[in-house]
Amino acid sequence: MADLRPMRLEDVAAVTDLVYAASDDARPSDAVAHARYRHPLSHDADGAWVAEDESGLAAVAIALRREDLWMLTEISVRPDLQSAGLGRRMLERVHAYADGAKGRLIASSRDPRALRAYARLGLDAHPCLSAYGVPTGVAAPDGVRVGGADDLDFAAGVDRHVRGAAHGPDLAFLLDAGQTLLVSERGYAVVGDSGGVRLLAAYDEPGARELLRAALARAGERAVGVGWLSARQPWAVQECVAARLELRADAGVLFAGGDVGPFHPYLPSGAYL
């Protein structure tokens, strides 16, 4: 049986290998992937765990705590050990990090085993769409600018309004990783280096629509993606359809429980919710 222990800095490379061996996701550069898995060790050491057996690293699970909000950001099991109960043990260990949290969030894949496990935590399931394609006929609105570190306090206020907790160090991490922050008087968005919308939060729907249009307008001739379009975000679906993006039922499921704020208007990050 695999032994569970806290994740250490020297595990980062092996964690990266395990995560992408257990996933169909395209693997980024080692610099990008290693930075992501180092990040929780600086802020959430009590929420980062691995399992080992005689063959090496067997599983990893990482949860974040931001103020009164708990989020599961990673859980992966080595392919030869899947469906053997190790994932359940890992989830139990990192879910203990939720003790005292007012809200809980998970962005899940469509894996039936994951969906069953998260439903057992008593969380509500919100199936999501995604949108892909080259935006067409999208004009950049006035009043949206490129932001930076000086805007993080403003973004924290928007986060608390929308989801009950600030992103804290996670937004700064995304900016340091080369993501672009777009800011208006009503909210903010984070746009990836490939043009996709990584995160969007606003005080109201008109502000959210402007930010999404601003993000799509930056794409030019590039194809982009917008994920985690739940039934709480019809405004975002409408904007994506207006931009002639293709809707797909492949985004997974958001699980939420407790006080997570109105969660509207909001497009969460898959990694940082």
C-alpha positions as CSV (number, residue, x, y, z in Angstrom):
1,M,0.0,0.0,0.0
2,A,1.2,3.5,-0.8
3,D,2.3,5.8,2.0
4,L,1.0,9.3,2.2
5,R,3.2,12.2,3.2
6,P,3.4,16.0,2.7
7,M,4.7,17.1,-0.7
8,R,8.2,18.5,-0.8
9,L,10.0,20.8,-3.2
10,E,12.1,17.9,-4.6
11,D,8.8,16.2,-5.6
12,V,7.9,18.9,-8.2
13,A,9.4,17.3,-11.3
14,A,8.0,13.8,-10.4
15,V,4.6,15.4,-9.6
16,T,4.6,17.0,-13.0
17,D,5.4,13.7,-14.7
18,L,2.7,11.9,-12.8
19,V,0.0,14.6,-13.5
20,Y,0.5,14.5,-17.3
21,A,0.9,10.7,-17.4
22,A,-2.5,10.5,-15.8
23,S,-4.1,13.1,-18.0
24,D,-5.0,13.7,-21.7
25,D,-4.1,17.4,-21.3
26,A,-1.3,18.8,-23.4
27,R,1.9,19.2,-21.4
28,P,3.4,22.7,-21.1
29,S,7.1,23.4,-20.8
30,D,8.8,22.1,-17.7
31,A,9.4,25.7,-16.6
32,V,5.6,26.5,-16.6
33,A,4.5,23.2,-15.1
34,H,7.2,23.1,-12.4
35,A,6.3,26.7,-11.4
36,R,2.6,25.7,-11.0
37,Y,3.4,22.8,-8.7
38,R,6.0,24.8,-6.7
39,H,3.5,27.6,-6.0
40,P,1.3,25.7,-3.5
41,L,4.3,24.8,-1.4
42,S,4.9,28.5,-0.6
43,H,1.3,29.1,0.5
44,D,-0.5,25.8,1.1
45,A,2.0,23.3,2.4
46,D,-0.7,21.7,4.6
47,G,-2.8,21.1,1.5
48,A,-0.2,19.5,-0.7
49,W,0.3,15.7,-0.3
50,V,1.8,12.8,-2.3
51,A,1.7,9.1,-2.0
52,E,4.7,6.8,-2.6
53,D,5.1,3.0,-3.1
54,E,7.9,0.8,-4.2
55,S,7.7,2.1,-7.7
56,G,8.0,5.7,-6.8
57,L,5.4,8.5,-6.7
58,A,1.9,7.0,-6.8
59,A,-0.4,10.0,-6.4
60,V,-0.6,13.7,-5.7
61,A,-3.4,15.9,-4.3
62,I,-3.2,19.7,-3.8
63,A,-5.8,22.0,-2.1
64,L,-5.7,25.7,-1.6
65,R,-7.1,27.9,1.2
66,R,-7.9,31.5,0.4
67,E,-9.5,33.3,3.3
68,D,-12.6,31.2,4.1
69,L,-12.6,29.3,0.8
70,W,-11.2,25.8,0.2
71,M,-10.4,24.7,-3.4
72,L,-9.1,21.4,-4.8
73,T,-6.7,22.3,-7.5
74,E,-5.1,18.9,-8.4
75,I,-5.6,15.2,-7.7
76,S,-3.9,12.6,-9.9
77,V,-3.2,8.9,-9.4
78,R,-0.7,6.9,-11.4
79,P,-2.5,5.0,-14.1
80,D,-1.7,1.5,-12.8
81,L,-3.2,2.4,-9.4
82,Q,-6.4,4.1,-10.5
83,S,-9.7,2.7,-9.2
84,A,-7.8,1.0,-6.3
85,G,-8.9,3.4,-3.6
86,L,-5.8,5.6,-3.5
87,G,-7.6,8.6,-5.0
88,R,-10.2,8.4,-2.2
89,R,-7.5,8.3,0.5
90,M,-5.8,11.4,-1.1
91,L,-9.0,13.3,-1.3
92,E,-9.8,12.5,2.3
93,R,-6.4,13.9,3.3
94,V,-6.6,17.2,1.5
95,H,-10.3,17.6,2.3
96,A,-9.2,17.8,5.9
97,Y,-7.6,21.1,4.9
98,A,-11.1,22.4,4.5
99,D,-11.8,22.3,8.2
100,G,-13.4,25.6,9.2
101,A,-13.8,26.9,5.6
102,K,-17.1,28.5,4.8
103,G,-17.0,27.5,1.1
104,R,-15.6,24.7,-1.0
105,L,-14.9,24.6,-4.8
106,I,-13.7,22.0,-7.2
107,A,-13.3,22.2,-11.0
108,S,-13.7,18.6,-12.1
109,S,-13.0,16.7,-15.3
110,R,-15.7,14.5,-16.7
111,D,-14.2,11.3,-15.3
112,P,-17.1,9.4,-13.7
113,R,-14.9,8.4,-10.7
114,A,-14.1,12.0,-10.0
115,L,-17.7,13.1,-10.3
116,R,-18.8,10.4,-7.9
117,A,-16.1,11.3,-5.4
118,Y,-16.9,15.0,-5.3
119,A,-20.7,14.4,-5.1
120,R,-20.0,12.3,-2.0
121,L,-18.5,15.4,-0.4
122,G,-22.0,17.0,-0.4
123,L,-21.2,19.5,-3.1
124,D,-23.6,20.8,-5.7
125,A,-22.7,20.0,-9.3
126,H,-22.8,22.6,-12.1
127,P,-22.1,21.1,-15.5
128,C,-20.3,23.5,-17.8
129,L,-19.8,24.3,-21.5
130,S,-16.7,25.7,-23.1
131,A,-16.3,27.9,-26.2
132,Y,-13.6,27.7,-28.9
133,G,-12.7,29.4,-32.1
134,V,-11.5,32.7,-33.7
135,P,-13.7,35.5,-32.4
136,T,-15.5,37.3,-35.2
137,G,-16.9,40.9,-35.2
138,V,-15.8,41.7,-31.6
139,A,-14.9,45.3,-31.0
140,A,-12.8,46.3,-28.0
141,P,-14.9,48.4,-25.7
142,D,-13.7,51.6,-24.2
143,G,-12.8,51.7,-20.5
144,V,-10.9,48.4,-20.4
145,R,-7.1,48.7,-19.9
146,V,-4.1,46.5,-19.3
147,G,-3.5,46.3,-15.6
148,G,-0.7,45.2,-13.3
149,A,0.4,44.6,-9.8
150,D,-1.1,48.0,-8.7
151,D,-4.5,46.6,-9.5
152,L,-4.4,43.5,-7.4
153,D,-6.1,45.1,-4.4
154,F,-9.0,46.2,-6.6
155,A,-9.2,42.6,-8.0
156,A,-9.3,41.3,-4.5
157,G,-12.3,43.4,-3.7
158,V,-14.1,42.1,-6.8
159,D,-13.2,38.5,-5.8
160,R,-14.7,38.9,-2.4
161,H,-17.9,40.3,-3.9
162,V,-18.2,37.5,-6.4
163,R,-16.9,34.4,-4.7
164,G,-16.4,35.4,-1.0
165,A,-12.6,35.3,-1.0
166,A,-9.7,37.0,-2.8
167,H,-7.3,35.0,-5.0
168,G,-4.4,36.3,-2.9
169,P,-1.1,35.1,-4.3
170,D,-2.6,33.3,-7.2
171,L,-3.3,36.4,-9.3
172,A,0.2,37.6,-8.7
173,F,1.5,34.2,-9.8
174,L,-0.5,34.3,-13.0
175,L,0.9,37.8,-13.8
176,D,4.4,36.6,-13.1
177,A,3.8,33.7,-15.4
178,G,3.2,36.1,-18.3
179,Q,-0.6,36.3,-18.2
180,T,-2.3,39.7,-19.0
181,L,-4.6,41.4,-16.5
182,L,-7.4,43.5,-18.1
183,V,-9.1,46.0,-15.7
184,S,-12.2,48.2,-15.9
185,E,-14.1,50.1,-13.3
186,R,-16.4,47.1,-12.8
187,G,-14.1,44.1,-12.7
188,Y,-11.1,42.3,-14.2
189,A,-10.1,39.5,-16.5
190,V,-6.9,37.4,-16.9
191,V,-6.0,36.5,-20.4
192,G,-3.5,33.7,-21.2
193,D,-0.5,34.1,-23.4
194,S,-2.4,32.1,-26.1
195,G,-5.3,34.5,-25.9
196,G,-7.7,32.3,-23.9
197,V,-9.7,33.7,-21.0
198,R,-8.2,32.3,-17.8
199,L,-10.4,34.2,-15.2
200,L,-13.0,36.9,-15.2
201,A,-14.8,38.6,-12.3
202,A,-17.1,41.6,-12.2
203,Y,-19.5,43.5,-10.0
204,D,-22.3,43.3,-12.6
205,E,-23.2,41.7,-15.9
206,P,-22.6,44.7,-18.1
207,G,-19.1,45.0,-16.7
208,A,-18.5,41.3,-17.2
209,R,-19.7,41.5,-20.8
210,E,-17.3,44.4,-21.6
211,L,-14.4,42.5,-20.1
212,L,-15.1,39.3,-22.0
213,R,-15.5,41.3,-25.3
214,A,-12.2,43.1,-24.5
215,A,-10.5,39.7,-24.0
216,L,-11.9,38.2,-27.2
217,A,-11.0,41.3,-29.2
218,R,-7.3,40.8,-28.2
219,A,-7.3,37.5,-30.0
220,G,-7.0,38.9,-33.5
221,E,-6.8,35.9,-35.9
222,R,-5.9,33.4,-33.1
223,A,-8.3,30.7,-32.0
224,V,-9.1,31.1,-28.2
225,G,-10.9,29.2,-25.5
226,V,-13.4,30.3,-22.8
227,G,-14.1,27.6,-20.2
228,W,-16.3,26.9,-17.2
229,L,-19.5,28.3,-18.7
230,S,-22.0,27.1,-16.2
231,A,-25.8,27.8,-16.1
232,R,-25.0,30.7,-13.8
233,Q,-23.2,32.6,-16.6
234,P,-25.7,32.9,-19.5
235,W,-24.2,36.3,-20.3
236,A,-20.9,34.6,-21.1
237,V,-22.6,32.0,-23.4
238,Q,-24.4,34.9,-25.2
239,E,-21.2,36.8,-25.7
240,C,-19.4,33.7,-27.0
241,V,-22.2,32.9,-29.4
242,A,-22.2,36.5,-30.6
243,A,-18.5,36.2,-31.3
244,R,-19.2,33.0,-33.4
245,L,-17.3,30.7,-31.1
246,E,-18.2,27.1,-31.1
247,L,-19.9,25.8,-28.0
248,R,-18.8,22.4,-26.7
249,A,-19.9,20.2,-23.8
250,D,-16.4,19.3,-22.8
251,A,-15.5,21.7,-19.9
252,G,-16.2,19.4,-17.0
253,V,-18.2,20.2,-13.9
254,L,-17.9,22.8,-11.2
255,F,-18.7,21.6,-7.7
256,A,-19.6,24.1,-5.0
257,G,-20.7,24.0,-1.4
258,G,-21.3,26.4,1.4
259,D,-20.7,30.2,1.1
260,V,-19.0,30.8,-2.3
261,G,-20.7,34.2,-2.8
262,P,-23.1,34.7,-5.8
263,F,-20.5,33.2,-8.1
264,H,-21.9,35.5,-10.8
265,P,-20.8,37.1,-13.0
266,Y,-17.7,34.9,-12.9
267,L,-15.6,32.7,-15.1
268,P,-13.2,30.7,-12.8
269,S,-9.8,29.5,-13.4
270,G,-9.5,25.7,-13.7
271,A,-6.4,25.7,-11.5
272,Y,-7.2,28.5,-9.0
273,L,-11.1,28.7,-9.2
